[in-house]
Amino acid sequence: MRARDYIIRRLFLLIPVLIGISLVTFTLSHMIGDPIAAYLTEGSIEKISPERIQMIIKAHGLDQPIYLQYAYYISDILRGDWGISRADANRPVTESIARYLPATFELTIVAVLLTLAMGIPLGIVSATRKDRLPDHAARIFSLTGVSIPVFWFALMLQFTFFYTLKVLRLPSLPLSGRVDQTLAAATGFHSITGFYVLDSLLQGNMAVFVDAILHLILPSFALAYISVALIARMMRSSMLEVLKQDYITLARSKGLTERVVIYRHALKNALIPTVTIAGLAFGGLLAGAVLTESVFNWPGMGRWSTGAILTDDIAAIMGFTLVIAVVYVLANLIVDVLYAFLDPRIRLG
């Protein structure tokens, strides 16, 4: 099977998964409250007129049998009518998502890169120095990320790299936000794509670029640290398994250096199961950004969803749930495609 046919087949398999996601969100929207509330700006049904209620019911088919309500629900999703977010000044949910999603994606992408940059080398070191001091040190470093609550770790990072360094009159990292607004206004910076690092580069604004990078360091590291252990442990076990294979023994018998054996012959095959964890970690980090964004006052979907939960904003909660679920599905699709390139045997299966 060619790579193109394999990818097309995986795309078709996404259809029932997406239908399943829509069924879950549709059911939840009807279970946790009155679906009419998703289209209200007043906050409660008691505050609006019966005529307005009837208009909403007719427009979204809420007086129809449940299967027709689901059809209306799918139609609303495809048209971009996801309701009103009272947690975000009564903006349409799709506008709120478009406003906050780039910030969360920027944070998550940097966190994933940090996760891979720390986790893969730690896994390789652990495997090649099995049961020795570097192995034990790498495991202790990575496993603390699983053990420490992310909100506590984020607060400790703030205390250490902002408050403590400031008291010692040393250069400190930014405490919160995405960029220094005073600097942005002084240099004429304005967002184009919602990704501040990319926007500052497109505008040639190096001062804002550096400031945006500095603002990313603490929240992205706090978010990444929780996934380092998963990547490192998977990389370690996978590398140990690969190093036992006959072709590795053959490579060593040819007199190749250990570095060449590890990075040219063993690493690619050892990465295959690690790619799975990395794909799932991306979705997990995107969803897990809720606490990190709240601690660092990061204006992304996580903080928006927190406000939605506190205000019982059904439309925003369902919109956040739907986006995270779709991201998980797409992450798995990308993992499947990467599988096909890392191991051609998968395309032939």
C-alpha positions, -999 to +999 in steps of 0.1 A: +000+000+000+014+034-010+018+062+016-009+083-001-034+054+000-025+048+037-031+084+046-064+085+027-076+054+045-067+070+079-086+101+069-118+081+062-114+063+095-116+097+112-153+102+102-168+077+127-145+091+154-157+127+147-193+115+147-187+098+181-172+131+195-202+151+183-226+126+199-208+129+232-208+167+232-244+168+221-254+144+249-234+164+275-249+197+264-283+183+271-274+166+304-256+194+322-282+221+316-308+236+294-294+237+258-313+271+253-288+286+278-260+282+252-276+310+231-284+334+259-265+366+268-286+375+298-273+347+320-306+329+328-338+320+311-359+339+336-346+372+324-358+369+288-391+371+272-411+339+261-411+352+226-372+352+225-372+317+240-395+304+213-374+320+186-342+303+199-361+270+202-373+272+166-340+284+152-321+254+167-348+227+165-350+223+202-387+214+199-380+185+175-374+148+183-340+141+197-326+127+164-336+159+146-321+180+174-288+162+168-291+170+131-296+207+139-267+205+163-244+192+135-257+219+112-249+246+138-214+232+143-207+232+106-220+267+102-199+279+131-228+287+153-216+272+186-235+295+209-226+326+230-198+327+256-210+347+286-175+342+301-161+363+273-182+394+271-210+376+252-189+369+222-198+340+199-179+308+210-162+305+176-148+340+180-135+333+215-118+301+202-102+320+174-091+346+199-076+323+225-065+292+206-033+307+191-020+316+226-026+280+238-012+265+207+020+286+209+025+276+245+018+239+238+041+237+208+070+252+228+061+228+257+061+198+233+095+208+218+109+211+254+094+178+263+111+161+233+144+180+238+145+168+274+128+134+273+145+118+243+181+125+255+172+114+290+158+082+276+189+075+255+212+083+285+192+059+307+193+031+281+230+034+273+240+038+310+215+013+324+216+009+362+244+034+365+245+068+380+234+087+348+204+063+346+193+068+382+198+106+379+177+108+346+149+087+362+148+109+393+147+141+372+120+128+349+098+110+374+095+141+396+075+157+368+048+130+373+049+133+410+047+171+414+014+189+408+017+213+379+002+243+397+026+239+426+055+235+403+044+266+383+042+286+415+077+275+426+091+286+392+075+320+397+089+323+432+124+312+421+128+329+388+109+361+394+106+370+431+139+355+444+160+368+415+143+402+417+151+404+455+187+395+447+187+422+420+195+397+393+178+395+358+145+377+363+120+361+340+086+375+334+059+365+359+028+364+337+012+373+303+025+369+268+044+401+262+051+434+279+022+456+267+042+488+273+070+475+251+045+463+225+028+497+223+062+516+222+075+495+193+042+494+174+037+457+176+003+443+166-009+407+163-015+392+129-018+355+134-022+354+172+012+337+175+033+365+191+067+349+184+058+345+147+041+379+144+071+397+159+094+380+134+071+389+105+072+425+116+109+425+122+103+435+158+132+418+176+125+435+209+091+420+212+104+387+198+129+384+226+103+395+252+077+369+239+104+342+241+112+352+277+075+351+286+072+316+272+101+301+292+084+296+326+049+285+316+062+262+288+087+245+311+061+240+338+038+225+312+065+203+296+079+189+328+048+168+334+053+149+302+091+145+303+089+113+324+065+096+298+088+103+269+120+095+288+107+061+301+092+051+268+125+061+250+145+041+276+125+009+273+123+011+235+160+018+231+169-011+254+147-034+233+163-022+201+199-026+214+192-063+219+184-069+182+207-089+159+214-060+135+228-039+164+251-068+173+262-070+136+268-032+135+290-034+166+309-064+151+318-043+121+338-021+144+314+009+143+317+033+172+290+032+198+278+067+188+272+056+153+254+024+164+231+044+188+223+074+166+224+059+131+211+024+136+191+022+168+175+056+173+151+056+143+135+023+153+135+032+190+116+064+181+085+046+167+067+039+201+080+073+214+062+090+185+029+076+199+035+090+233+046+124+218+014+126+198-008+119+228+013+142+249+005+171+226-032+166+231-026+161+269-005+193+272-031+213+252-058+201+276-035+204+306-027+240+299-058+250+320-039+251+353-007+265+338-025+293+320-044+302+352-012+304+373+008+325+347-022+346+336-017+333+301-046+346+279-054+312+262-082+287+260-073+272+294-079+304+313-110+310+292-124+276+300-117+281+337-139+313+336-165+293+317-167+267+344-169+292+371-198+310+354-216+279+342-211+289+306-223+258+288-216+269+253-179+278+261-174+245+280-188+225+251-167+245+226-136+239+246-144+202+249-150+198+212-118+216+202-097+195+226-113+163+213-107+172+177-070+180+185-066+146+201-080+130+170-058+150+146-027+143+168-034+106+165-037+110+127-003+127+125+012+099+146-002+073+122+013+092+093+046+095+110+045+058+117+042+051+080+074+071+073+094+057+102+084+021+095+075+014+059+062-021+069+031-003+084+021+010+050+021-026+037-002-039+065 
